[in-house]
């Protein structure tokens, strides 16, 4: 993906729009227990769009934090925490309960945009991660490589993104 590329993510009613600039760090489907629990909570909200795929995974596109901005409807974004003390917040569009992105309360330098919110052709999924949390009787479909935790290549990409941010690239 071209470094000048701009991807747009919109809530179901298009009142909230995010823009992500440049290439994603990685595109994955996360099967961790927190993503599954949060996905079920969000999907139970009135009018909410699906968050989980057919295999209990949450498709996400990971971007550098400085490359994602809300360009419309910022006042409609609300933080949803799985538990009160959680270090992560899933930001929802309050107008239609669409899950928009996952952010971190600590110093992590990336955000996870929910892939299903990306308009047009979202980046292709590269891996299924945290498959050790798949529910009993559910198997990863074999459509992309699956990892019990995270693929080894993600750490160098995250470090590279952090270094690029430090130098304003």
N, C-alpha and C positions, 0 to 999 in steps of 0.2 A: 504494500500500500504506500502510495506517495506521501512524503512528509507534509505536503501541503493539503492533503485530503481533509475534508470536513465531513464528519458524520453527524446526522441529526437524530435525536431520540425524542419521541413525543408521547405524551400520555394518550390514553384511548380517546379522549374528547379534544385533544390538541390544544388545551389551554396552557400546558406546561411543555416547554421545548428546551432540550439541552443541545449543546454543540460540543463535539469532541474533535480536536484538531490533531492531525498526524497519525502515525501508525500506532495501533494498540500494542501493549506489552505482550499480551497473550489473550486468546479467546478460548474459554473453557466452559465445561458444564460441571458445576460443583455439587457433590453429593454429601457434603458434611452434614452432621446432625443439626447444626444451627441453621443452615440454609433450608433444610427440609422443614424444620419446625417453623421458621419464619415464613416460609412459602405457604405453609398451611394456614398460618394466622392471617396473612395478607389475603389469600384467596377466600377466606371466610368473611371478609369485609363486604358490605353491600356494593354490588356492581363491579367488584375487582376483576381484572383480567387474570388469566392463569399466570402463575410464576414458575411452577414446577413442570418439567416435561413428563413424558409417559414413564420414565424410569426414576422418578423422584429426584431429578437433578435440576439445578438452577443455572440456565445459560447466562454467562456474563462475559463482558468484554472489558478487560483491564486496561485503564489509561493512566498516564501520569496525572496527578491531581491538578497541576497547573495547566493542563490541556482540556479540561472540561469546565464548561460554564453554563449556567442557566440563562438563556437569552429571552425567555418569555415565561411568565407565571411564577417567578421566584417566591412570591407571597403565598402561593398555593402548595409549596413543598413543605411537608411535615415529616419529622423524624419518627420512625417506628423502631422501638427497641424490643428485642426478643425478651429480655428481662431488664429490670430497672438498672442494674449495674453493668450491663453489657458495654463493651468497648466499641461496638459497631452500631451504626444506625442505618436502617434501610429507609431511604427517602421516598415518600409516596406523594403523588399528586392528589391533594385532598378533594379535588373536584370530581374524580372518578375512581379513586383508590388504585391507580396504576403504580406499580413499583417501578421507580425510575433508576435509582442507583444505590449502591452500598458505600458508605463512607466510614472512616475510622476516627475515633476520638483522640487517638494518640498521634504520634509523628509519622505514621505511614505516609508515603508519598504517592499513593495511587488510590483510585476509586474504581469500583466495579459497576459499569453501566449494565443494566439488564438488557441482554441481547435482543429480546423480543420487542423492545421499545424502539430499536433502531429502524429508521425508515429505509426503504429501498433494499439493497443487498447488504445485509450485515456481514462482517468478516466471518469467514468459515471457522467452524469449531476445530480446534487443534487437539484437544484432549478432554477426557473425563477425569476429574480429580476427586480425591477422598472417597474412592469407591468402597473402602472398608466399611462405610456407613450405609451402604445400600440396605434397604429393608429386606427382611426375610423373604425369600422367594423371588426377589427382583435381581436381575443380572444386567450388567452393562451390555448394550446391544452389539458391541464390536464395530460400530461405525467409525470410531476414531480410537487412538490409543487410550487405554484406561490405566490409571495409577491409583494405588491404595492411598497414597498421600499426594505429593506434588511431583511433577516431572523434574528431573535434575536441571533441565534447561531453564526453568523459570527463575531460579536464584540469580544466575548471571544476567538475565534480562532485567530483573528488578534492580540489581546493582548498577547496571548500565544506565537505566532510566534515572536513578538517583544521582549518579555522577553527571549526566547530561543536564539535569535540573540545576545542580550546583554551579555549573558553568554557563547557565542560561541558553543552552542549545536546544 
